[in-house]
Amino acid sequence: MTASPDLAASTAPTAAAARPGPRRGFLFFLGAAVATVNGALLASAVLTLSLKAVAIDPTNATTVLSIVVGVGSIVALVGYPLIGRLSDRTISRFGRRRPFLVGGAVLLAVGAVLAVAASSTAVLTLAYVVTTVGAVCSLVACSAIVPDQVEPSRRGTPSAIVGLGAPIGALLGIFLAQTVQPNLAAMILVPAAVAVVFTLALAFFVADRPLAREDRPAFAFRAFLATFWVNPAKSPAFAWAWWSRLLIFFGVAAVNAYQAFYLIIVQHVNPATVGTSLFVASLVGTGVSLVFAPLMGKLSDRVGRRKPFVIVAALIFGVGLALVAFAPSFPMFLVAIAVIGAGQGVYFAVDFALVTQVLPDPANPAKDLGIMNLASALPSSLVPALAPALLSLGASAALPQNFGALFLAGAIAALLGAAAIIPIRGVK
């Protein structure tokens, strides 16, 4: 069962005292693992799944993509909090997080091989499910390592590293994939192989202190159900942060899942080289993010404030999505991506630090971080479910799929996400 605020406060000193402190080089290995795992997952979700869907069923490729991504996202919804709970309770001489890093690496490798072999929607779905579970294991462990080892006042930089793992990973994964295009098998296998290497590197490097049996969180069936729930009445700040992330990531999912089809259908990019166009877009967005993220992470630590940064970031992100919705050309699309990148840079630099300060149970962070990660994963299920209706709004023979409506819906969601930060108390 989730700890009450008073109990969480009472356990926090114990957790702080148990922190071994990060080893020199920790930030590099953490960043490399987070980025490459996200790279393998996002190269699949943004690029290679779309191409594989076309290869399996050219006529119904968008439907195949919606099925595959939708099922994988549902698995992620269950996986993030459940694996977080298991990680918090793991008693192993190798530590609480290391077994999940190693297991995640193995599943990423298996998922990539299955994706290459897939010749039907069912097998491609299975491949993406295995890949998703592997990524969830790795990313849950990476997220939990930060509060395990870093004091709250010093989490701005590691927060930026964890948060920027998605945009940097997308850039890295797509870059690796497009270097071997149009060989689809290599486009799938290369990003996965790099992720496996760096995940294992972090697993062997990190000082992951084993959990003593007497410190293992109690478990009961009621506690198992609590794996998927945090009482918003007892933890309102956590609840508002959860809703804010859900709304903002709706916009992220809208762009990520359908960007390849958007470039092919609306911007008339050649499908054989769409990987290069996606890489250019990712390079622009991530480059801008990298300019803002380190500066905003350090500035947030220095001024001791999180909320204003997250609110402004969400507003900028929403404006960028609105610009994507009305981009008349590929260069203007890149301008819109740059605006999105600025918003992402600020948001990912600070949001994770804010979240770690509103955790209901700081002594056992992985479970609650898993629930928070639901807010990141759920939009990947919602968007494929809502996309057909949004894409059909105002559709015509000349424009059979209205991507502008989809991206504009994401912009509205991001603006609502900014508003959800305002009621959070206990964090400046």
N, C-alpha and C positions, 0 to 999 in steps of 0.2 A: 504494500500500500504506500502511496506517496506520502512523504512526510509533510506535516503541517508547517507553516512558516516558522513557528516557534521551535519546533523540533529541528527543522533545517538549520536555523540559526545556531542551535546548540551543537549540531554535529559539524558545522563548518570549521571550528578551530581544530578539531581532530583531523579533518581532512587536510587542512593547511599544514599541520604539524607533520603529517605523513608524506608530504610531497618530497620526493627525492631531489627535485631540481633538475632542469634539463642539462644534458651534457653539451659540451662545445660541439657545434655543428648540428645541433638538434633542429634548428630552423631550416637548414638546407634539406636535410633528409625528410622532414615533415612536408615541406613545400614540394619536393620532388615526388613524394608518394601521392599527395593529394592531387597535384596537377596531372600526373600520368594516369591515375585511376579515372579521374574525371575525363581525361583525354580519350581513353579507351571507350568509356561509356558514351560520351557526347559525340565522338566521331561516328559511333554506331547510330545514335539517335538522330543526329543532324544530317549525316551524309550516307553512310553505307547501308543502313536499313532501307532508305528510300530507293537506292540503286538496286538492292536485292529484291525489294518489292516489285520494281519494274521488271526485273528478270523473271520473277515467278509468275506475275500476272500483269502485263502491261496495261490492260484495259481498266483494271480495278486496283491500281497500285496505291492510291490514297486510302482505299478501304483496307487493304492489307496492312498498310502502315498504321492505321488507327487501331486495328485489332492487336497487332504486335505490341505497340507502345502502350496501349490501354491495359493489356494483361500484365505486362512487365511493371507498369506503374502500380497496379493493385498489389502485386507481390511486394513492391518496395514499401507500400503503405503499411503492410503487416510487418515486413522485415525490419524496418528502422527501429521501432520501439522494442520489438521482440529480441532482436539481436543486441540492442542496447542493454536490455534487462539481463540477458545471458552473459554479456560481457562484464557487467557489474558484479555478477555472482560467480564468475569463473575462478575456481581454485586450481592453480597450476603453478608449478615451480618456474614456469616460463613467464608468469605474469597474467594480468587480466586482459590485456589488449593484444599481446603478441600472437596468441593462437588464432585470433580473428584476422590479423594481417596475413598470416601464412595461408589460412583457409581461403581468404578472399583472393589471394594470388592464384591459387589452384583453380578456383571456380572461374576466374577471368580467362584463364587459358582454355579450360574446357568449353566455355561459352563461345569463344572465338572459333574454335575448331568446328563446333556444331553449326555456327552461322555460315561458315564456308561450305559445309556439306548440305545445308538446307535446300530443298527443292519444292517445299510446300509451305503454306502459311503456318501449319501446325508445328513443323520442325523449326521454322524461323522464330516462332513464338517461344518455343522451348529454349532455343539458343539465347534469346534475349532475356528470358527469365533467369537462366543460369548466370549470364553476365551481370544482370542486375543484382542478384544475391551476392555475387562476388564483390561487386562495387560497394554494396551496402555494408558488408562485413568490414571491408577496408576503411571506408569513410567513417563509419561509426567509431572504429578504433582510433582513427586519426583525430576525430573531434574530441573524444574523451581524453586523449593524451594531454590536451592543452590544459584543462582545469586540473588534471591529475598532477601536473608538474609546474605550472606557472601561476604566480600570485595574481589576484584580480587586477591589481594596479599596473601590471606589466603585460596584460593580454592584448593590447592594441596591435602590436606587430604580428604575433602569431594569429590573431583574429584576421588580420588582413591576408595572411598567407593562406589560411583555411578558406576564407571567403573568396579570394581570388583564384582558388583552385579550379572553379568552374570555368570562368572566362579564359584563364591561361590554359587550362586543360583542353578546352574546345579548340583554341588556336593551335596547341601542340598536336593534338590528335588529328585535326584536319590537315595540318601541314604534313605530318607523317603519311597520312593516307593519300594525299594528292601527289606526293613525290613518286608513288608507285602506280598511279592511275594510268590506264583504265583496268589494270589487273585487280579485279574486285577481291579475290582471295587475299592478295598481299595487302590491300587497303584495310581489310579486317584484321589480319594477323599482326601486322607491324605495330600499330598502337597498343594492342593487347600485350604483346611481348615486352614492350618498354614498360608498361604498367606493372607487369609481373616482376621485372627486375628491381624496380625502385620500391615496390611494396615490400619485397623480401629484404631489401637493403635497410629500410626503416625498421622492420621487425627485428633484425639482428643488431641494429645500432642502439635503439631506444633503451633507456634504463627503466624497464617496466617492472616495478616492484610487485612481487607476488602478494596476493591477498591472504591474510591469515584466516584460518577457518572460523575463529571466534568473531572476526569482523565481517563475515559474510552476511549480506542482508537477508533477513528472514523471508521465507517464501511460503505462500499459501495460495489456494485457488483464487481467493479474493484479490490477493496481491498480483496474481497472474493477469486477472482482468484489468487491474490498475495499470498494467504495462501499456495499455492503449488509452489511458485516460489520466488527465490532471484536472482536479476539481477547480473550475474557474472562480468559484466563490472563495476558495481558500488561497488561490494563487492568481489573482486578477491580472497582475503585471505580466506573468507568463502567458496568460490567455490572450491578452491584447497583442503581445509580441508575436504569438502564433498566428493570429488572424492577419496581422500586418504582413508577415512573411508569405502566407498563403496567397494573398491578393497580389503581392508584387511578383511572386513566382508564376502566377497565372500569365502575366505578360511575358516572362522569360520563356515559359513553355510554348506560348503561341509562336514566338519567333523561332525557337530552336527546332520544334517538330516539323514546321512547314516551310522553313526558309529555302530548302533546296527546290521544292515544288514551286514556290513563289518566284525564284530566280528563273526557273525553266519556263513557267507559264506566262508570267507577267513581264519579266525583263528579257525573255527570249534568249537565255543563256544556253549554249550547247550542252546537253546532258553529259557528253563525253568529257567535258572540261568544267563541269559545275563545281567540282572539288576545288579547283583553282580560284573560282569566284568566291566560294565560301571561305577559303583561306584568306583572301584579300580582305573580305568583310571582317573576319575574326581578327586579323592583324590590326585593322583600324580600331575596332572596338577594344581589344585587349591592350593595344598600345596606349590609348587614352586612359584606360583603367589603371595601367601601371604608373602613369604620371600622377594620378590623383590618390591612389590607395595608400602608398607609404606616407605621403604627406598628411593625409587626413587621419590615418591611424595614429601617427605620432602626435598630431595636433589634438586629437580627441583625448589621448592619455594626458597631455600637458594641461589642457583646460579642465579635465575631469568631467566632460560632458559627452553623452552619447546620443540622446534623443534628437537634438537639432540636426545633427549630421545625417541620421537615418531619415528624418522627415524630408530634408532638402534632397537627399539622394533619390528617394521615391518620386518626388515631384519631377526631378530632371529625367528620371527613367520614363515616367509617363509621357513627358513631352517628346522624348525620343521615339517612343512607340507610335505616337500620333503622327510624327513626321514620316515614319516608315509607311503608315497607312496611306499617305498621300504622295509618296515619292514618285515623280514622273519618269525617272531615269535611274540607271545604275549608279552614276556619280552622286545623285541626290540621296539614293539609298545609303551610300557610304557615309554621307553627312549625317543622316539619321542614326546610323550605327555608331558614329562617333559620339553623338549626344547620349545614346544609350550607354556607351562605354564610360562616359563621365559619371553618369548616375550609378552604374555598377561599381566603379572604382570607389566612390564614397561609401556606397551601401555595404559592399562586402568587407570594406576595411573596418567598419564600426559595428555592423549588426550583430556579428557573432560575439563581440565583447559585451554588447548590451544583453544578449541572451544569457551569457554565463553569469550575469549579475542578477537575473530574475529566476534562476533555477529553483524549483520547490525543494529539492534535496541535494545540496552542494556536495555532500559526502559521497553520493552515488550518481554522478552526472550523466552516465551513458544512457540510462533509460529515458530520462527527461530530454536529453539532447536527441534521442531517437524519436520522441514524440514531436519535438520541434522540427526534425527533419521530415516528418509527415507533411508539414506545411510546405516544404520544398518539393516533395514527391507527389502530393495529391493533385496539383495542377496538371501534371503529366497524364493523369487519368481524366480529369475534367475537360481539358482542352480537346483531346480526341473525341470525347462524347459530345461536346458542344460544337466542335468545328464544322461538321456537315451542315448544321442549321445556319451558323454564322456565314459560312462560305456561300450558301445559297441566297443570302439576302441581297436583293438587287442584281442577281446574276443575269447575264444576257448571253446571246449567242457569241458575241465578240469576246465576252469575259465570263466564261462559264463558272468560275469560282472567284468570289469576292474576297480576296485576301485583305483588302482594306478594312472590311468590317471586322475580321478576326483580330487584326492588329489594333484597331480602335477600341475594341472590347478589352484588350490587354491594357491599353493606356488608361482607360477608366478604372480598371481594377487596381492599377498601380497608384493612382491618385487616392483611391479609397484606402489603400495600404498605408499611405502617408498619414492619413487622418487617424488611423488606428493606433499610431504611436503616441498621439497626444495624451490619452488618458493614463498611460503607464506612470505609476508612482514608484518611488524607491530608487529610481535612476534618473539622473539629471539629463 
